[in-house]
Amino acid sequence: MEKKFKRTTVTSALPYANGPVHIGHLAGVYIPADIYVRYLRLKKEEVLFIGGSDEHGVPITIRAKKEGITPQDVVDRYHTLIKDSFKEFGISFDVYSRTTSKTHHDFASSFFKKLYEKGEFVEQTSEQYYDEETKSFLADRYITGECPHCHAQGAYGDQCEACGTSLSPTDLINPKSAVSGSKPVMRQTKHWYLPLDKHEAWLRKWILEEHKEWRPNVYGQCKSWLDMGLHPRAVSRDLSWGIPVPVEGAEGKVLYVWFDAPLGYISNTKELLPDTWEKWWKDKDTRLVHFIGKDNIVFHCIVFPAMLKAEGSYILPDNVPSNEFLNLEGDKISTSRNWAVWLHEYLADFPGKQDVLRYVLTANAPETKDNDFTWKDFQARNNNELVAVFGNFVNRSLVLTQKYFAGKVPACNELLEADKHLLEELASAKEKIEKSLNLFKFREAQKEAMILARIGNKYLADTEPWKVAKTDMERVATILNLSLQLVANLAIAFEPFLPFTSEKLREMLNMDGFDWNNLGDANLLVAGQQLQKPALLFEKIEDEQIEAQVQKLLDTKKKNQEENYRANDIRPTVEFTDFEKMDLRVGTVLDCQKVPKADKLLQFTIEDGLDKRTIVSGIAKYYQPEDLIGKQICFMANLAPRKLRGVVSEGMILSAENADGSLSVVTVDRAVKPGSEVK
């Protein structure tokens, strides 16, 4: 039997304060969370919505160094920008604080200390890269070098952004410090680790047996991690920017950002409610729900629960409705490439149209798979749905009431079959929308709400009150009364999705407020009630506005291409004897398939003239495996073997990088014998 809770704590992933927020953040986390919270408030349930900025970690120090300012300057700038953007879009946090606050620093320190004193950490010594010039250990992002997979220069110690492969600093060829440019050395350093392996048994039971209702993407990712086996995870690192590790002998070490950031949910609650915060985090009658993107699933479903369980007094999340990613015009949103629609820029370009973006992002919500935002679809949904359906029905109902009844709600008289059908549809709407909202299916719920507007349009088209007015004003009164009652219901149904629009409707209808329990009621407005002068809820978006946005993206792509070409200038001259060391040959692709759990990698089986060999290449984004079978491609035959995702790769496929970053495999223009040398 499903447990009934007295209250709900809702958190949304803390955005990282080293840049503004974009539509991917809004679609993936903040609009779904806001819809759910507004829905619970409409139902008069006790709910708390917690947000805040994540302000520690290496990327912030990198930006600060690049701009010649302090990390605090960076987070102050972006915390304010992010907070203001959320407010403008109606994301209705009860508190939006930050992880640089004194409350958070004190809380995170005390949380660590309690686990430390309980013996919940293990100490381990490991070797890490050290910059002898700056006399500091280097975080993964502070180490750059040549990618061992695609051989792009400037790969980071945690990932190559050219081919997308995850890396360790020791994987890099010719690593160097991004701080001083010097070659780093390996030195021993001590850190504290959370032994996730110790928590594996109860996590497996709690997730895999007790939470089968979680979204398949969440459940599946957790199962994959658990099946691979959990390992201890460092909770401290060598860095100057962050919360100092509060134990003796930890000078120069701070709490790892993954450990400190989720504690921000609790510290922000404590900041808002210093005397009653514990009931939102420790009371068994409180339901905890995390809204996140798919890149945060492991942290919120495995790591953070392990932290809370280790402490011993906190509740665990009841659900974690994670979304997939939103792409932009067919390409992955990228902050580093400026390939994004930034919220503060949207507000400047489309003033007063916050609800349009909320509607489109919900309609395209990446709930079960990655989805795509295009400006043409944005325009079409605004013009064909919000303007032509929702706005049209509301405007016709109010304008006709103004025309025939001086803007007063007319009385409802005898009902005909069409009226009864309308009331039946209205009465069933609440259950349909509510069912979807309870299952976190917000795209489906908004669609059900829009069906009400479609029903209203059809009702007016079928009953034609403008024609009936010539002979039967009592009938017109009934038609418009029911139409206005439906408009009032739309104000309630859309409040979680389009709060600014619902507020306009409430004012035009002179409604006192909204109550979810009234949804489906055909007596929300009283006969004789004076309405305000009707105003358009939405306006058409013209082609010129869309073309300007598309052009902005094209300009961004062109700039990226130019920078990419500059970054790939011809490298320093090498001697012919160095070139001779490379053994480049032609091979025939016998088989090609995707590497499991690696979105970027393809596994080739190649006939090389002597035998068959396996080569792994990061080109899965640009080719379907079956399209490569039978092709003759060029490869480096004498590259030292490397293991990638458990597969030993015996060479390297040669690819040409296009200006847009896409890769094209190097082939021959006519058939040659496998194993032929490339000269």
C-alpha positions as CSV (number, residue, x, y, z in Angstrom):
1,M,0.0,0.0,0.0
2,E,1.3,3.4,-1.0
3,K,2.5,5.5,2.0
4,K,0.6,8.8,2.7
5,F,2.9,11.7,3.6
6,K,2.1,14.8,5.5
7,R,4.4,17.1,3.5
8,T,6.8,17.1,0.6
9,T,10.3,18.5,0.3
10,V,11.2,19.2,-3.3
11,T,14.7,20.0,-4.4
12,S,16.0,21.0,-7.9
13,A,19.7,20.4,-8.8
14,L,21.9,23.3,-7.8
15,P,23.0,25.1,-11.0
16,Y,26.8,25.6,-11.2
17,A,27.6,29.3,-10.8
18,N,30.3,29.7,-13.4
19,G,27.9,30.8,-16.2
20,P,24.3,31.7,-16.9
21,V,21.5,29.1,-17.2
22,H,20.1,28.0,-20.5
23,I,17.0,26.3,-21.9
24,G,18.5,22.9,-21.3
25,H,18.6,23.5,-17.6
26,L,15.0,24.9,-17.6
27,A,13.6,22.0,-19.5
28,G,15.5,19.3,-17.7
29,V,15.0,20.4,-14.1
30,Y,13.4,23.7,-13.1
31,I,10.2,23.8,-15.1
32,P,9.3,20.2,-14.1
33,A,10.0,20.9,-10.5
34,D,8.0,24.2,-10.5
35,I,5.1,22.5,-12.2
36,Y,5.0,19.8,-9.5
37,V,5.3,22.3,-6.6
38,R,2.6,24.6,-8.0
39,Y,0.4,21.6,-8.4
40,L,0.9,20.5,-4.8
41,R,0.3,24.1,-3.6
42,L,-3.0,24.2,-5.6
43,K,-4.0,21.1,-3.7
44,K,-3.3,22.9,-0.5
45,E,-0.6,20.4,0.4
46,E,2.3,21.3,2.6
47,V,5.4,21.6,0.3
48,L,8.8,23.3,0.4
49,F,10.7,24.1,-2.8
50,I,14.5,24.3,-2.2
51,G,17.0,25.8,-4.7
52,G,20.4,27.4,-4.7
53,S,23.7,27.9,-6.5
54,D,26.6,25.4,-6.4
55,E,29.6,27.7,-6.0
56,H,32.7,25.5,-5.3
57,G,34.9,23.4,-7.6
58,V,37.6,23.7,-10.1
59,P,35.8,25.3,-13.1
60,I,35.1,28.3,-11.1
61,T,38.8,28.7,-10.2
62,I,39.7,28.3,-13.8
63,R,37.3,31.1,-14.9
64,A,38.5,33.3,-12.1
65,K,42.1,32.9,-13.2
66,K,41.3,33.5,-16.8
67,E,39.4,36.7,-16.0
68,G,41.9,37.9,-13.4
69,I,39.3,38.0,-10.6
70,T,38.6,36.0,-7.5
71,P,36.4,32.9,-7.4
72,Q,34.1,34.8,-5.1
73,D,33.7,37.5,-7.8
74,V,32.7,34.8,-10.3
75,V,30.1,33.2,-8.1
76,D,28.7,36.5,-7.0
77,R,28.1,37.5,-10.6
78,Y,26.5,34.3,-11.7
79,H,24.5,33.6,-8.6
80,T,22.7,36.9,-9.0
81,L,22.2,36.4,-12.8
82,I,20.8,32.8,-12.3
83,K,18.6,33.8,-9.4
84,D,17.1,36.7,-11.3
85,S,16.5,34.5,-14.4
86,F,14.6,31.9,-12.4
87,K,12.5,34.6,-10.7
88,E,11.6,36.1,-14.2
89,F,10.5,32.7,-15.4
90,G,8.3,32.1,-12.4
91,I,10.3,29.3,-10.8
92,S,8.7,29.6,-7.4
93,F,11.4,28.6,-4.9
94,D,10.7,29.0,-1.2
95,V,14.4,29.7,-0.8
96,Y,17.2,30.1,-3.3
97,S,20.5,30.4,-1.5
98,R,24.1,29.4,-2.2
99,T,26.9,27.1,-1.1
100,T,29.3,30.0,-0.2
101,S,26.9,31.1,2.6
102,K,28.1,30.8,6.3
103,T,25.1,28.6,7.1
104,H,26.2,26.1,4.4
105,H,29.9,26.2,5.3
106,D,29.0,25.5,9.0
107,F,26.5,22.8,8.2
108,A,28.7,21.0,5.6
109,S,31.7,21.1,8.0
110,S,29.6,19.7,10.9
111,F,28.1,17.0,8.6
112,F,31.6,15.8,7.6
113,K,32.8,15.9,11.1
114,K,29.9,13.7,12.4
115,L,30.7,11.1,9.7
116,Y,34.4,11.3,10.5
117,E,33.8,10.8,14.2
118,K,31.5,7.9,13.5
119,G,34.3,6.2,11.4
120,E,32.3,6.4,8.2
121,F,35.3,7.4,6.1
122,V,38.4,5.6,5.1
123,E,41.8,7.3,4.6
124,Q,43.7,6.4,1.5
125,T,47.0,7.7,0.0
126,S,47.3,8.0,-3.7
127,E,49.6,9.5,-6.3
128,Q,48.4,12.6,-8.1
129,Y,49.9,15.1,-10.4
130,Y,51.8,18.0,-8.6
131,D,52.9,21.3,-10.1
132,E,56.4,22.0,-8.7
133,E,56.3,25.6,-9.9
134,T,53.1,26.6,-8.1
135,K,53.7,24.0,-5.3
136,S,50.2,22.6,-5.6
137,F,48.4,19.4,-6.5
138,L,46.5,19.6,-9.8
139,A,42.8,18.9,-10.1
140,D,41.9,16.9,-13.3
141,R,40.8,20.0,-15.1
142,Y,44.1,21.7,-14.4
143,I,46.0,19.1,-16.5
144,T,45.9,19.1,-20.3
145,G,47.6,17.1,-22.9
146,E,47.1,15.0,-26.0
147,C,44.1,12.7,-26.1
148,P,45.2,9.1,-26.3
149,H,42.1,8.2,-28.4
150,C,41.6,10.9,-31.0
151,H,45.0,12.7,-30.4
152,A,43.4,16.1,-30.1
153,Q,45.6,18.6,-28.3
154,G,44.3,20.3,-25.2
155,A,42.3,17.4,-23.8
156,Y,41.5,17.7,-20.1
157,G,42.5,15.3,-17.4
158,D,38.9,14.2,-17.0
159,Q,37.6,14.3,-20.5
160,C,38.5,15.0,-24.1
161,E,36.0,17.5,-25.4
162,A,37.0,16.7,-29.0
163,C,35.9,13.1,-29.0
164,G,33.9,13.0,-25.7
165,T,35.9,10.2,-24.1
166,S,36.2,10.2,-20.3
167,L,39.8,10.2,-19.2
168,S,42.1,10.0,-16.2
169,P,45.0,12.5,-16.0
170,T,47.5,9.6,-16.4
171,D,45.9,8.7,-19.7
172,L,47.1,12.0,-21.3
173,I,50.1,12.0,-23.7
174,N,52.6,14.7,-22.7
175,P,50.6,16.1,-19.8
176,K,51.2,19.7,-18.6
177,S,49.9,22.0,-15.9
178,A,47.2,24.4,-17.1
179,V,48.3,26.7,-14.3
180,S,52.1,27.1,-15.0
181,G,52.6,25.2,-18.3
182,S,55.2,23.0,-16.7
183,K,55.3,19.3,-16.8
184,P,53.7,17.9,-13.6
185,V,55.2,15.1,-11.4
186,M,53.5,12.4,-9.4
187,R,53.4,12.9,-5.6
188,Q,51.6,11.1,-2.8
189,T,48.6,12.8,-1.1
190,K,46.2,11.6,1.6
191,H,42.4,11.9,1.2
192,W,39.2,10.7,2.9
193,Y,36.9,8.4,1.0
194,L,33.2,7.5,1.5
195,P,33.2,3.6,1.2
196,L,30.3,3.2,-1.2
197,D,31.0,-0.5,-1.3
198,K,30.0,-0.7,2.4
199,H,26.5,0.6,1.4
200,E,26.0,-1.5,-1.7
201,A,23.8,-4.2,-0.1
202,W,21.2,-1.9,1.3
203,L,21.3,0.4,-1.7
204,R,20.6,-2.6,-4.0
205,K,17.6,-3.6,-1.9
206,W,16.3,0.0,-1.4
207,I,16.5,0.9,-5.1
208,L,16.1,-2.3,-7.1
209,E,13.4,-3.9,-4.9
210,E,11.6,-1.0,-3.2
211,H,11.7,1.6,-6.0
212,K,10.7,-0.1,-9.2
213,E,8.3,2.7,-9.9
214,W,11.2,5.1,-10.6
215,R,11.6,6.2,-14.2
216,P,13.3,3.5,-16.4
217,N,16.3,5.8,-17.1
218,V,16.9,6.3,-13.4
219,Y,16.3,2.7,-12.3
220,G,18.4,1.4,-15.2
221,Q,21.4,3.7,-14.5
222,C,21.4,2.8,-10.8
223,K,21.2,-0.9,-11.6
224,S,24.1,-0.6,-14.0
225,W,26.3,1.1,-11.3
226,L,25.3,-1.4,-8.7
227,D,25.9,-4.3,-11.0
228,M,29.4,-3.1,-11.8
229,G,30.1,-2.8,-8.0
230,L,30.6,0.3,-6.0
231,H,33.9,1.7,-4.9
232,P,35.1,4.2,-2.3
233,R,34.8,7.8,-3.5
234,A,37.0,10.7,-2.3
235,V,35.2,13.3,-0.3
236,S,38.2,15.7,-0.1
237,R,40.7,17.2,-2.6
238,D,43.7,19.4,-2.8
239,L,42.3,22.8,-3.6
240,S,42.2,26.3,-2.1
241,W,38.6,27.2,-3.1
242,G,36.0,25.3,-1.1
243,I,35.0,24.3,2.4
244,P,38.1,23.4,4.4
245,V,38.2,19.8,5.6
246,P,37.6,20.3,9.3
247,V,40.1,17.8,10.8
248,E,43.7,18.0,11.9
249,G,46.3,17.4,9.2
250,A,44.0,18.4,6.4
251,E,45.6,21.8,5.6
252,G,45.2,22.7,1.9
253,K,42.3,20.3,1.4
254,V,38.6,21.1,0.9
255,L,35.4,19.1,0.7
256,Y,35.0,17.7,-2.8
257,V,32.2,19.6,-4.5
258,W,30.1,16.5,-5.1
259,F,30.0,16.0,-1.3
260,D,29.4,19.6,-0.3
261,A,26.8,20.6,-3.0
262,P,23.9,18.2,-2.2
263,L,24.2,19.2,1.5
264,G,23.2,22.7,0.2
265,Y,19.6,21.4,0.0
266,I,19.6,20.9,3.7
267,S,21.6,24.1,4.6
268,N,19.4,26.2,2.5
269,T,16.4,24.8,4.3
270,K,18.1,25.5,7.6
271,E,18.8,29.1,6.5
272,L,15.1,29.6,5.6
273,L,13.7,27.8,8.6
274,P,16.3,27.8,11.4
275,D,13.9,26.4,14.0
276,T,11.8,23.9,12.0
277,W,14.1,22.7,9.2
278,E,14.5,19.2,10.6
279,K,10.9,18.2,10.0
280,W,11.5,18.7,6.3
281,W,14.6,16.4,6.4
282,K,14.2,14.0,9.3
283,D,10.5,13.4,9.8
284,K,9.3,10.0,8.4
285,D,6.1,11.7,7.3
286,T,8.0,13.9,4.9
287,R,8.4,12.9,1.3
288,L,11.6,13.9,-0.4
289,V,11.7,14.4,-4.2
290,H,14.8,15.4,-6.2
291,F,14.4,16.9,-9.7
292,I,17.6,16.5,-11.7
293,G,19.2,15.9,-15.1
294,K,20.5,12.5,-16.1
295,D,24.1,13.5,-15.4
296,N,23.2,13.7,-11.7
297,I,21.3,10.4,-11.3
298,V,24.2,8.5,-9.5
299,F,24.9,11.4,-7.1
300,H,21.2,11.7,-6.0
301,C,20.3,8.0,-6.0
302,I,23.4,6.4,-4.7
303,V,26.0,8.8,-3.3
304,F,23.8,11.3,-1.5
305,P,21.6,8.6,0.0
306,A,24.7,6.8,1.2
307,M,25.8,10.0,2.9
308,L,22.5,10.5,4.6
309,K,22.3,6.9,5.6
310,A,25.8,7.1,7.1
311,E,24.8,10.1,9.2
312,G,21.7,8.1,10.4
313,S,19.0,10.6,11.1
314,Y,17.8,11.7,7.6
315,I,15.0,10.6,5.3
316,L,15.9,9.2,1.9
317,P,14.4,10.3,-1.5
318,D,11.1,8.8,-2.3
319,N,11.4,9.6,-6.0
320,V,14.0,11.1,-8.4
321,P,12.2,12.1,-11.6
322,S,15.3,12.7,-13.8
323,N,15.0,14.0,-17.3
324,E,17.3,13.3,-20.3
325,F,19.0,16.1,-22.2
326,L,17.6,18.8,-24.5
327,N,19.5,19.4,-27.7
328,L,19.4,22.7,-29.7
329,E,18.8,22.6,-33.4
330,G,20.0,19.1,-33.7
331,D,23.2,19.6,-31.7
332,K,24.2,19.1,-28.1
333,I,23.9,22.2,-26.0
334,S,27.4,23.4,-25.1
335,T,28.3,26.2,-22.8
336,S,31.9,26.2,-23.9
337,R,30.9,26.6,-27.5
338,N,28.1,29.1,-26.6
339,W,25.6,26.7,-28.3
340,A,22.7,27.5,-26.2
341,V,19.7,29.8,-25.7
342,W,20.5,31.7,-22.5
343,L,17.5,32.6,-20.3
344,H,18.6,36.2,-19.7
345,E,19.0,36.7,-23.5
346,Y,15.6,35.2,-24.2
347,L,14.0,37.6,-21.7
348,A,15.6,40.5,-23.6
349,D,14.6,39.2,-27.0
350,F,11.0,38.0,-26.1
351,P,9.8,40.2,-23.3
352,G,6.7,39.0,-21.6
353,K,6.8,35.6,-23.3
354,Q,8.1,33.5,-20.3
355,D,5.0,31.3,-20.6
356,V,5.6,30.6,-24.3
357,L,9.0,29.1,-23.5
358,R,7.6,27.3,-20.5
359,Y,4.9,25.8,-22.7
360,V,7.2,24.8,-25.5
361,L,9.9,23.3,-23.2
362,T,7.2,21.2,-21.4
363,A,5.6,20.1,-24.7
364,N,9.1,18.9,-25.8
365,A,10.3,17.8,-22.4
366,P,13.0,15.1,-22.6
367,E,11.3,12.9,-20.1
368,T,12.2,9.5,-21.6
369,K,14.8,10.3,-24.2
370,D,16.9,13.3,-25.4
371,N,14.7,15.8,-27.3
372,D,15.4,18.7,-29.6
373,F,14.5,22.4,-29.4
374,T,14.2,24.3,-32.7
375,W,13.1,27.8,-33.2
376,K,10.7,26.8,-36.0
377,D,8.9,24.4,-33.6
378,F,8.9,27.2,-30.9
379,Q,7.1,29.5,-33.4
380,A,4.7,26.8,-34.6
381,R,3.6,25.8,-31.1
382,N,3.1,29.5,-30.1
383,N,1.2,30.4,-33.3
384,N,-0.8,27.2,-33.8
385,E,-1.5,26.1,-30.2
386,L,-1.2,29.0,-27.7
387,V,-2.6,31.7,-30.1
388,A,-4.9,29.7,-32.4
389,V,-6.3,27.3,-29.7
390,F,-5.9,28.5,-26.1
391,G,-5.8,32.3,-26.8
392,N,-8.5,32.2,-29.5
393,F,-11.0,30.3,-27.3
394,V,-10.5,32.7,-24.3
395,N,-10.7,35.8,-26.5
396,R,-13.8,34.7,-28.3
397,S,-15.6,33.8,-25.1
398,L,-14.8,37.2,-23.4
399,V,-15.3,39.4,-26.5
400,L,-18.8,37.8,-27.2
401,T,-19.7,38.3,-23.5
402,Q,-18.7,41.9,-23.8
403,K,-20.7,42.3,-27.0
404,Y,-23.9,40.7,-25.9
405,F,-24.0,41.0,-22.1
406,A,-21.9,44.1,-21.4
407,G,-19.1,42.0,-20.0
408,K,-21.2,40.3,-17.3
409,V,-21.5,36.5,-16.9
410,P,-24.9,35.6,-18.3
411,A,-27.2,33.0,-16.7
412,C,-27.2,29.4,-17.7
413,N,-30.5,28.2,-19.0
414,E,-31.8,24.9,-20.4
415,L,-29.0,22.5,-21.4
416,L,-28.9,20.8,-24.8
417,E,-27.0,17.8,-25.8
418,A,-23.9,19.8,-26.9
419,D,-23.8,21.5,-23.4
420,K,-24.1,18.2,-21.6
421,H,-21.2,16.7,-23.6
422,L,-19.1,19.8,-22.8
423,L,-19.8,19.4,-19.0
424,E,-18.9,15.7,-19.2
425,E,-15.6,16.5,-20.8
426,L,-14.9,19.1,-18.2
427,A,-15.8,16.9,-15.3
428,S,-13.3,14.2,-16.5
429,A,-10.4,16.6,-17.0
430,K,-9.2,16.8,-13.4
431,E,-8.7,13.1,-13.0
432,K,-6.7,12.9,-16.3
433,I,-4.4,15.8,-15.6
434,E,-4.0,14.8,-12.0
435,K,-3.0,11.2,-12.9
436,S,-0.3,12.5,-15.2
437,L,1.1,15.0,-12.7
438,N,1.2,12.3,-9.9
439,L,3.4,10.2,-12.3
440,F,5.6,13.2,-13.1
441,K,4.4,13.0,-16.8
442,F,4.3,16.7,-17.2
443,R,4.3,16.7,-21.0
444,E,1.2,14.5,-21.0
445,A,-0.5,16.6,-18.2
446,Q,-0.1,19.8,-20.2
447,K,-1.4,18.1,-23.3
448,E,-4.5,17.1,-21.3
449,A,-5.0,20.7,-20.2
450,M,-4.7,21.9,-23.8
451,I,-7.4,19.4,-24.8
452,L,-9.8,21.5,-22.7
453,A,-9.1,24.5,-24.8
454,R,-9.6,22.5,-28.0
455,I,-12.9,21.3,-26.6
456,G,-13.9,24.9,-26.0
457,N,-13.0,26.0,-29.5
458,K,-15.0,23.1,-31.0
459,Y,-18.0,24.0,-28.7
460,L,-18.1,27.6,-29.9
461,A,-17.7,26.5,-33.5
462,D,-20.5,23.9,-33.2
463,T,-23.0,26.2,-31.3
464,E,-22.3,29.4,-33.3
465,P,-23.6,31.9,-30.7
466,W,-23.0,34.8,-33.1
467,K,-25.7,33.3,-35.4
468,V,-28.0,32.2,-32.6
469,A,-28.0,35.8,-31.2
470,K,-30.3,36.8,-34.1
471,T,-33.1,34.6,-32.7
472,D,-32.5,33.3,-29.2
473,M,-30.5,35.3,-26.6
474,E,-31.4,32.8,-23.8
475,R,-29.5,30.1,-25.8
476,V,-26.6,32.5,-26.3
477,A,-26.5,33.2,-22.5
478,T,-26.2,29.4,-21.9
479,I,-23.4,29.0,-24.5
480,L,-21.4,31.9,-23.1
481,N,-21.9,30.9,-19.5
482,L,-20.5,27.5,-20.2
483,S,-17.7,28.9,-22.3
484,L,-16.7,31.2,-19.5
485,Q,-16.9,28.4,-16.9
486,L,-14.5,26.5,-19.1
487,V,-12.2,29.6,-19.3
488,A,-12.1,29.7,-15.5
489,N,-11.2,26.0,-15.4
490,L,-8.4,26.6,-17.9
491,A,-7.0,29.2,-15.5
492,I,-6.8,26.5,-12.8
493,A,-5.6,23.7,-15.1
494,F,-2.8,25.8,-16.6
495,E,-1.6,27.5,-13.4
496,P,1.2,24.9,-12.8
497,F,2.4,25.2,-16.4
498,L,1.7,28.8,-17.4
499,P,1.5,30.9,-14.2
500,F,1.7,34.3,-15.8
501,T,-1.1,33.4,-18.2
502,S,-3.3,32.0,-15.4
503,E,-2.8,35.2,-13.4
504,K,-3.9,37.3,-16.4
505,L,-7.0,35.1,-16.7
506,R,-7.8,35.3,-13.0
507,E,-7.7,39.1,-13.3
508,M,-9.9,39.3,-16.4
509,L,-12.4,36.9,-14.8
510,N,-12.3,38.6,-11.4
511,M,-11.6,35.3,-9.8
512,D,-10.5,35.4,-6.1
513,G,-7.9,32.6,-6.5
514,F,-7.2,29.1,-7.6
515,D,-8.0,25.8,-5.9
516,W,-7.2,22.5,-7.6
517,N,-10.3,20.8,-6.1
518,N,-12.5,23.2,-8.1
519,L,-11.1,21.9,-11.4
520,G,-14.1,20.5,-13.3
521,D,-16.6,22.7,-11.6
522,A,-19.0,24.4,-14.0
523,N,-20.1,27.0,-11.4
524,L,-16.9,28.8,-10.8
525,L,-18.3,32.1,-12.0
526,V,-21.6,33.6,-10.8
527,A,-24.3,35.0,-13.1
528,G,-24.0,38.8,-13.2
529,Q,-20.3,38.8,-12.2
530,Q,-18.6,41.6,-14.0
531,L,-15.6,40.7,-16.1
532,Q,-12.6,42.9,-17.0
533,K,-12.0,44.1,-20.5
534,P,-10.6,41.2,-22.5
535,A,-7.0,41.3,-23.6
536,L,-5.0,39.0,-25.8
537,L,-3.2,36.3,-23.9
538,F,-0.7,35.5,-26.6
539,E,0.5,37.1,-29.9
540,K,1.9,35.7,-33.1
541,I,5.6,35.4,-33.4
542,E,6.7,36.5,-36.8
543,D,9.2,34.9,-39.1
544,E,11.6,37.9,-38.7
545,Q,11.9,37.2,-35.0
546,I,12.7,33.5,-35.6
547,E,15.1,34.3,-38.4
548,A,17.0,36.6,-36.0
549,Q,17.4,33.8,-33.5
550,V,18.5,31.3,-36.1
551,Q,21.0,33.8,-37.5
552,K,22.4,34.3,-33.9
553,L,23.1,30.5,-33.8
554,L,24.6,30.5,-37.3
555,D,26.9,33.3,-36.3
556,T,27.9,31.3,-33.2
557,K,28.6,28.2,-35.3
558,K,30.7,30.3,-37.7
559,K,32.7,31.8,-34.9
560,N,33.3,28.3,-33.4
561,Q,34.5,27.1,-36.8
562,E,36.9,30.0,-37.2
563,E,38.3,29.4,-33.7
564,N,38.5,25.7,-34.4
565,Y,40.6,26.3,-37.5
566,R,42.9,28.7,-35.6
567,A,43.3,26.1,-32.8
568,N,44.3,23.5,-35.5
569,D,47.1,25.5,-37.1
570,I,49.8,23.4,-38.6
571,R,52.0,22.0,-35.9
572,P,55.8,22.4,-35.7
573,T,57.8,20.8,-38.4
574,V,59.0,17.2,-37.7
575,E,61.9,15.3,-39.3
576,F,61.1,12.7,-42.0
577,T,62.6,10.1,-39.7
578,D,59.9,10.9,-37.2
579,F,57.2,10.5,-39.8
580,E,58.7,7.2,-40.9
581,K,57.9,5.8,-37.4
582,M,54.2,5.8,-38.2
583,D,52.9,2.7,-40.0
584,L,49.8,3.9,-41.9
585,R,47.9,1.2,-43.8
586,V,44.6,0.4,-45.5
587,G,42.2,-2.1,-43.9
588,T,38.8,-3.5,-44.8
589,V,36.1,-3.3,-42.2
590,L,34.7,-6.8,-41.6
591,D,32.5,-5.8,-38.7
592,C,31.5,-2.7,-36.8
593,Q,29.3,-2.3,-33.7
594,K,28.7,0.1,-30.8
595,V,30.7,-0.3,-27.6
596,P,28.2,-1.0,-24.8
597,K,27.7,1.9,-22.4
598,A,29.8,4.2,-24.5
599,D,27.9,6.6,-26.6
600,K,30.9,7.8,-28.5
601,L,32.7,4.6,-29.3
602,L,32.6,2.1,-32.2
603,Q,34.4,-1.2,-32.2
604,F,35.9,-2.2,-35.6
605,T,37.1,-5.6,-36.8
606,I,39.5,-4.9,-39.6
607,E,41.3,-7.2,-42.1
608,D,44.8,-5.7,-42.1
609,G,46.5,-8.0,-44.7
610,L,48.0,-10.4,-42.2
611,D,45.2,-11.0,-39.7
612,K,42.1,-9.5,-38.1
613,R,42.5,-6.7,-35.6
614,T,40.2,-4.8,-33.3
615,I,40.3,-0.9,-33.2
616,V,38.1,1.3,-31.1
617,S,37.3,4.8,-32.4
618,G,35.3,7.7,-31.0
619,I,33.1,8.3,-34.1
620,A,29.8,6.8,-33.1
621,K,28.1,10.2,-33.3
622,Y,28.8,10.5,-37.0
623,Y,28.3,7.0,-38.4
624,Q,25.9,4.1,-38.1
625,P,28.0,0.9,-37.6
626,E,26.4,-1.0,-40.5
627,D,27.3,1.9,-42.9
628,L,31.0,1.3,-42.4
629,I,31.1,-2.5,-43.0
630,G,32.9,-3.3,-46.2
631,K,34.6,0.1,-46.5
632,Q,38.4,0.4,-46.9
633,I,39.7,2.8,-44.3
634,C,43.1,4.1,-43.3
635,F,44.5,3.3,-39.9
636,M,47.7,3.6,-37.9
637,A,49.0,0.0,-37.5
638,N,51.8,0.4,-35.0
639,L,50.1,2.4,-32.3
640,A,50.6,0.8,-28.9
641,P,47.5,-1.2,-27.8
642,R,45.2,0.5,-25.2
643,K,42.1,-0.8,-23.4
644,L,39.0,1.3,-23.9
645,R,35.9,0.4,-22.0
646,G,37.2,-3.2,-21.6
647,V,38.1,-3.6,-25.3
648,V,41.8,-3.7,-26.4
649,S,42.2,-1.3,-29.3
650,E,45.1,-2.3,-31.7
651,G,45.6,0.9,-33.7
652,M,43.8,4.1,-34.6
653,I,41.3,4.9,-37.3
654,L,42.3,8.0,-39.3
655,S,39.5,10.7,-39.5
656,A,39.4,14.2,-40.8
657,E,37.8,16.8,-38.5
658,N,35.4,19.1,-40.3
659,A,35.1,22.8,-39.3
660,D,31.9,22.0,-37.3
661,G,33.8,19.4,-35.3
662,S,32.3,16.4,-37.0
663,L,34.5,13.6,-38.1
664,S,34.9,11.9,-41.5
665,V,36.7,8.6,-41.9
666,V,39.7,8.6,-44.3
667,T,39.1,6.1,-47.1
668,V,40.7,5.3,-50.5
669,D,39.1,6.2,-53.8
670,R,39.5,2.7,-55.3
671,A,39.9,-0.8,-53.9
672,V,43.4,-1.8,-52.7
673,K,44.7,-5.0,-51.1
674,P,44.2,-5.0,-47.3
675,G,47.4,-4.1,-45.5
676,S,48.6,-1.7,-48.3
677,E,50.8,1.1,-46.9
678,V,49.7,4.7,-47.0
679,K,52.7,6.7,-48.3
